[in-house]
Amino acid sequence: MDVMMHQDLLGFNSPYFARIDYQDRAKPKVDKSLEVIWRGSKTFGSSSQIFTSAFPVHYSPPNGFHFEVNDESSPIQDDPRLYDYNVEQCINDFIDAARTQENVTRTNHIMWTMGDDL
């Protein structure tokens, strides 16, 4: 993959990878080294460097926040009059998921994925 092409022609400034082998993800996840500066070319030096990362799990949303058809995630019920009102629990679950991801990254930013395959 030509990093220069991605920066100059396509406008990418930080590619992320989701589909990598679980064994290739395991150690960098523990070492907090999923995020790296990819040095695309010694010839072009820092002009060919680009920040890149592998997602800690996949690009699926956190557990409980996958609202696709036939999924078992409960809907977020924001009306306190409902018997299954769950906003506070959903907020806490989302914060916990963010903290879990924070524990495997080094930067102050999280690429938060909320999609999946069809």
C-alpha positions in Angstrom: 0.0 0.0 0.0 1.5 3.3 -1.0 1.1 5.7 1.9 1.9 8.8 -0.2 -1.0 7.9 -2.5 -3.4 7.7 0.3 -2.4 11.0 1.8 -2.1 13.0 -1.4 -4.8 11.5 -3.7 -7.4 10.1 -1.4 -7.2 12.4 1.5 -6.7 9.7 4.2 -4.8 10.8 7.2 -5.2 7.8 9.5 -6.2 4.3 8.1 -7.6 1.8 10.6 -7.6 -1.9 10.2 -10.4 -4.2 11.5 -9.8 -7.6 9.9 -6.5 -8.8 11.2 -5.7 -12.2 12.7 -6.5 -12.5 16.4 -2.9 -13.5 17.1 -1.6 -10.4 15.4 -4.0 -8.3 17.6 -3.4 -10.0 20.9 0.1 -8.7 21.9 -0.2 -5.2 20.6 -3.5 -4.9 22.5 -1.8 -5.8 25.8 1.2 -3.6 25.0 -1.0 -0.7 23.9 0.7 -0.7 20.5 -2.3 -1.1 18.2 -1.6 2.6 17.2 1.6 3.2 15.3 3.2 5.7 13.0 3.5 3.9 9.7 6.6 4.9 7.9 5.8 4.2 4.3 9.1 5.2 2.7 12.6 5.8 3.9 13.2 7.9 0.8 10.4 10.3 1.5 11.0 10.4 5.2 8.4 12.0 7.5 6.3 13.1 4.5 5.3 9.5 4.0 4.5 8.8 7.7 0.9 8.3 8.6 -0.9 7.4 11.9 -2.6 4.0 11.7 -4.3 1.6 14.1 -6.0 -1.7 14.4 -9.3 -1.8 16.1 -9.1 -3.5 19.5 -11.8 -6.1 18.6 -13.5 -5.5 15.3 -15.6 -2.6 13.9 -18.8 -3.8 15.5 -20.4 -1.6 18.2 -20.0 -2.4 21.8 -22.1 -5.2 23.3 -25.6 -4.0 23.9 -25.4 -1.3 21.2 -25.9 -3.3 18.1 -29.3 -2.3 16.8 -29.4 -4.2 13.5 -32.4 -6.4 12.5 -32.5 -9.7 14.5 -30.1 -8.4 17.1 -30.7 -9.1 20.8 -29.6 -5.6 22.0 -32.4 -4.0 24.0 -33.7 -0.7 22.7 -32.8 2.4 24.7 -35.9 3.3 26.5 -35.8 7.0 27.5 -39.3 7.5 28.9 -39.1 7.0 32.7 -42.8 6.0 32.7 -41.9 2.7 30.9 -41.3 -0.4 32.9 -38.0 -1.0 31.1 -36.6 2.5 31.3 -32.8 2.0 30.9 -31.1 5.3 30.0 -28.8 5.4 33.0 -27.8 1.8 32.5 -27.1 2.4 28.8 -25.0 5.4 29.6 -23.0 3.5 32.2 -22.6 0.5 29.8 -21.4 2.9 27.1 -18.9 4.6 29.4 -17.6 1.2 30.5 -17.1 0.2 26.9 -15.2 3.4 26.3 -13.0 2.8 29.3 -12.3 -0.8 28.2 -11.2 0.6 24.8 -9.2 3.3 26.5 -7.2 0.7 28.3 -5.7 -0.7 25.1 -4.9 2.7 23.4 -2.3 5.3 24.0 -3.8 8.4 22.4 -6.5 10.6 23.9 -8.8 9.8 21.0 -11.0 6.7 20.3 -12.2 5.6 16.9 -15.7 4.6 18.0 -17.3 2.2 15.6 -21.0 1.7 15.5 -21.5 -0.3 12.3 -21.1 -3.8 11.1 -21.5 -5.9 8.0 -24.9 -5.9 6.4 
